[in-house]
Amino acid sequence: MPTNDIRLIDKYPNAYSDFYPSRTPCIFKSGPDWPVRKGPQAQGIELEARPVYAHAIAPTWRSVGESIYQSLDSMSLNWTSINPLAYANPREAKPFCSLILSIGVKPRSLLYDAALAATAFVKNILAGAGFPDIEVAFVELVVTRSVAAGPKLLSFDPLLDEVPDLRKPFTTALGLSIAPLRYPHFEGTGALFFRLSEEDNRTAILTCAHVARPPPVYPNTGMTRKDTSQSREEVVALGNTGYNNAVKALMSTIRDLLLSIDVWNNVLGRLGDPVQGEPTRVTERRQEHVDLVAGAKKKIEQVNAFHDEVTKRSTTPDQRVIGFVLHSEKIEVSVDPHGFTKDWALIELYNEKIDWASFKGNKVYVGGNLSIADFGNTMFPQPADQANYQYPQDGLLQADGVVPDDEIRNPQHLDVHGEKCLLVVKNGLTTETTVGRVNGLESFTRTYDEYGIKQLSIEVAVLAYDKTRRKFSDPGDSGSIVLSRDGRIVGILTGGAGPPDETDITYITPYWWIENEIKAKYPDCFLYQVVE
């Protein structure tokens, strides 16, 4: 088999331009060539993957998709995903390609001639279903599941906390980084808080089973802790990467502030000491920079104090234990009747680890790396939407209500181009606050070997919002809860697909289905009540 990527360009010159700026290599794409730049800028023209809604194929897509993957299986193709996507030029409302089937295969597993033959099979199936104009692309794509006794978790109040963005990782705010105590290098994200019943004051946090009990180190058998005689599989807040990144952020902030102080002091030196009768502009500029230096020095003091606090109380994983695995499902794919992945777990929290007086409940912090203006402009891009829009108080978006299946398929939001679209937001361990677009047609995925699971699953895909925000998630974000712009729950993040070590497409399992699964095991449990 060829050993370098020239194998693709030799046979298919557009291998690295068709889906630019994604680095997903294309083995072959049917239909007319997509535009490319000529000459020294011969890379592709930047494109945006867009969701597909209300397409004529929607009522029969499940059965058509099944016929396609069965055909691929009959050809012994190592396919990884079937993603029905539209593609558009940035800033243009209408996609130039309203639907293409992007079929992922394991890297280096499919030669050009075999891709041509497989494309002909798929095109025949589409033509037989009445859709001869839908094009097909075979790309190299891997599907991954995103894993990456001490004091209480800290309270979180963005209004009053001195350094809220730096404090957030050490608090109970949703997007909480979690990991098994025994294996703190396998990390994910907590999704939602649940009460186990009205009569029971125990609280649990929902996450993915592959986060609570990572299959590389735990057998994929599922487990339930039914009585106190069973040993506890304890869970920590902030695994190795989460803790190290949070502490590095503190030190980076101090370093950046010191650099800024040097620059501002240089300006003050050039402005000189106050002189009677000097121009007003000089006096004002001097005072501005004196205030900047004073503000930076004060913030350095605050960050240093916080750094001392967290390094004293949270350095070792044992100090960051917050609870234990109460229940973890056996990971199963293609679960009847909907074909979704069963991959959820509940972590029971130690009551003494939570500062209940300041507990915010199921609120997702949408600040941090997404500014107030960015949140409003991306999630409420239409003037009619902005008329009554208010930024969530203190940047905390309350999770409340559920987006039903029919709205996932036929959303009522309007994107920046005036097209219907389900716009979503999440906060996760790795990529923090990100926004995206939910696809209205399901993706088919297949996983191989890494977790001992070699079966098909049906996933709901979340695409990047636009070319300036190129990814919705990365490894470590698994377990994150995904919300619509009004706070209704869309799904739990389970993984993604892209070239090795990258994520172009994020996969979620719809919450309406997960909630039914949880209720089947814990019929009296309910989402933690809204905290005012």
Disulfide bonds with the S-S distance in Angstrom:
none
